[in-house]
C-alpha cells in the first residue's frame, strides 16, 4: 500500500525514509502531524522500533547534537537510528515501557513529579497557626525539608526509613521444634560467620546435646548462642584443608562470642550491596519509629500545615482526595501567599486531575513502584510527560492503555484527543483495537514478527486500514479478527481449593477467598480494585512464606497447600539492569550452547572450554568492552549512553573465539538468531530444544537470543519468565502455582492465543495458574473468575462476584457488563 498521505500539506507531515532500525526493512512512510497516529502490528512487528527507536531517538540525537560538540564525538553512524532521513520532526517526549524503574525508593509521587509540586507548596505556603511549631529555619525553608531522603527532611532517629531495624530472635530461630543445626533456623544452615564453628564447643560447655530440638536445650546455652558469652572466651578448633597439597591444618582459638544478634547487626550494617543487606534483613524485625510515627519525616514536615494538613498527612491520602484538598487550599492563604501560589497551585491541580483521569486516583503518592501493577506504573510515567499546556510537541506513548479495564478507557481517550486539539502530535504504540479505532491515522507494520515483520503493511485512516487484506490489525478493526479460544475447560466448581484466610493488604479486606487448584483462575475488576494486591501480596508472597514454614504478612493463614511445592510470580520486572542479560542467559539456553561450541574440534585444538564462549567472564570475551559489545559513555550532565565497541565491533568476543563455528555459525552469529531460527538450527541436546520450544510457546519466537535485557518491554520480560515457568512446571517432579499479572499486556490480539495455550501446558502438568487481567477475551477463557471491586481504592477491595465466566457475565457490575457481549456470539 502507498505510504503517501494524500491531501495533507507538506508542512503538516512527518516523513520517514529508509528506516532499518532493528528488524525494520527499509521502511518509508509519511503520516500527519497534529493528529493521533497509532503504530500497530503483531508483537515484534517493528512498531516500537519505528516510533521510539527511530523517530524519537532521531529527535533526541538532533537535540543533543545541537547543544554539545562533546557529545558528537561518541556517536558513530552505527549508534544512530538506522534511517536515511526524517523530515518534519520537532521536539518529542516519549514514555517507553522498557524503562520501568522498580526501585523501593521510587514512588507514585516521585515518578509523576507530584512530590516536587507538593514540596514547593509546603516550602512556600507554611500556614503558621497556633498548632504549628516555631522553627528557626523557616526563613530558609526549601522543598528539601519535605523529602524524607534528604538531610534536611528526614527523621533524625530513623534516617528517613520510618522504622528502626533490630535482630529478631524469632526470625533467627524459626523452628524451635528442630535441632539447631538441622533446620531450627536458616542462620545456622551454613557457616554465615565464624561463630558457627564454635557451636559444638559452646554446647559442650553448657551440656547441650545438639541433636535435641532447640526448645529442649538449656536456657543458658540458647542465651549464649543468641546474645553471646560477654567477656568469657570459648575455646574451639578450626581445621582447614589446603586445596593443592591436600594437607590439613588445625588452629585453636579462644575468644568471647558476640552471639547471633550482634553478628547479624554487624553484617547488616556493613553490607556492601542492597541484595546482601536484604539477605540479612530477613533476620531482622522492623519496628515503627516512635520519633516520627513511621512517616520518616523530620520535625518541619510533621508540624507545618497547609490547607489544614501536614505533609505526611497529605501524601497518605489517595490522589482523588488530594485533588479535592488542593481545591480548598487557596481560601486558607493570605493575599501575599495567594500571589505566590498562583504560579504553581493550578499546575498541581491539573496534575492531580490528570492522574485521577488516568485511573491512578485510588493510589497514595507514597505508594512504592514495586507494589504498583505494570499498568499503573506505565500510566504514572505517562502522567510525568503529559504537560497539557504544551503545544507543538510530538508525544510518543508506548501502550498507554496497558492495565486499564475497558470501563476505564474513556478518560484516556479524552486526554489523547485533548493533547491533539491543543496542537500536539500523539504517536501511540498500541494493540487495543478500541484505541486504534479512535486514532486519526494508523501505521501498520508486519506482516509477522521479527524477521517476518519490519515492512509497512498499511498507512492511512483506520477505516482505510481495515480494508487492507494483509493487515492483521485491519481485521480486528473491522471486527473479523479471530478471538482467543480455549476449548479445554476444567471444572473449577468441584476442584480442591487453596483458601486465603483473613486477607488484609492495601485496600483488600477479605475474610476468606478460595482459589480452585489445577485450573485457570482470573482475577478481574476495574483499575485499583485490588487485583494486584490479592495476586502478589496475599497469594504470591503469602503462599511463598507458607511453603517456607513462615507466617505470611498480608493474611492470617493459607489452607489447602497440600500437593503444592512451589509458587512463582511471572511479573513484568526487567530480567536484568545491564546489557549483559539476554534471553539466552536468562533461560540458561546459553550454557547448553556454549558446551556445544566447546565440544567442536576447532575449540579443542585451541584449548577453549565452555567458559571461553561466555561474554560474562574473562578468557574469550573482548576485554575492551568486557563482553558487552557496547561501551557506556558518561555524558556528565546528560544521561549516559551506550555506543558500539570499536574493537570487537559489537561482536563481544576475541578473534580466536570467533574462528570457532558450530555447523557453520560462530558464537556471535548464534546470539543474533531469533528463537524461531535457533529452534530450527539446534537439534540437540534435548534440554536446549525444550527450552527454545518453551520460549516459542510463550510467544517469543521473534526475539533474538542475545537481545539485551534492557531493550525488552515489560510484556516481553514477563513472557520470558513464563517460558521459565513452563520449563519448571513441565518437569513433572512437583506441582506448583504460577501467578501472572496482566499477561496480555503488550500483545496484539492475534498473539494472545499463544499465551493462553502456554498456560494450558502448565495446567496439563498438574500446576495451577492464577492471572490478574483486564483483557476480557482472556478472562472469558478462564475456568473461574474472581471479580474485585466494585470501585477503586477505598471503594474496592471486595469480591463482587466469583464463578465461571458465563455465570459472571449474567451478573451485575462493570465486568459483567463488558463480558456479556462475548457470550452473545
SULGIKA-V886374 format. One record per run of one state. SS is the DSSP state (A for helix, B for strand, O for the rest). FROM is the first residue (numbers start at 1). LEN is the number of residues. If there is no record, write none. Layout:
BEGIN
ss = (SS SS)
from = (FROM FROM)
len = (LEN LEN)
END
This chain:
BEGIN
ss = (O A B O B O B O A O A O A O B O B O B A O A O A O A O B O B O A O B O A O A O B A O A O B O B O A O A O B O B O A O B O B A O B A O A O A O B O B A O A O B O A O B O A O B O A O B O A O A O B O B O B O A O B O B O B A O A O A O A O B O B O B O B O A O B O B A O B A O A O B O B A O A O B O A O B O A O B O A O B O A O A O)
from = (1 10 13 20 27 33 36 41 47 68 69 73 77 80 85 88 92 96 107 108 113 114 125 136 141 143 147 154 155 163 168 169 173 179 180 186 189 194 207 213 214 217 219 228 233 242 248 257 260 270 274 282 284 289 297 298 299 304 305 307 309 311 316 318 319 333 335 342 345 358 364 365 368 369 372 374 386 394 399 406 422 425 430 433 438 441 447 450 453 455 461 462 466 472 478 497 506 508 517 520 525 531 548 557 560 566 571 582 583 587 589 599 601 607 610 614 621 622 630 634 641 645 653 654 655 659 661 663 665 667 672 674 675 682 686 698 704 705 708 709 712 714 730 736 742 749 765 768 773 776 780 784 790 793 796 798 804 805 810 814 824)
len = (9 3 7 7 6 3 5 6 21 1 4 4 3 5 3 4 4 11 1 5 1 11 11 5 2 4 7 1 8 5 1 4 6 1 6 3 5 13 6 1 3 2 9 5 9 6 9 3 10 4 8 2 5 8 1 1 5 1 2 2 2 5 2 1 14 2 7 3 13 6 1 3 1 3 2 12 8 5 7 16 3 5 3 5 3 6 3 3 2 6 1 4 6 6 19 9 2 9 3 5 6 17 9 3 6 5 11 1 4 2 10 2 6 3 4 7 1 8 4 7 4 8 1 1 4 2 2 2 2 5 2 1 7 4 12 6 1 3 1 3 2 16 6 6 7 16 3 5 3 4 4 6 3 3 2 6 1 5 4 10 2)
END
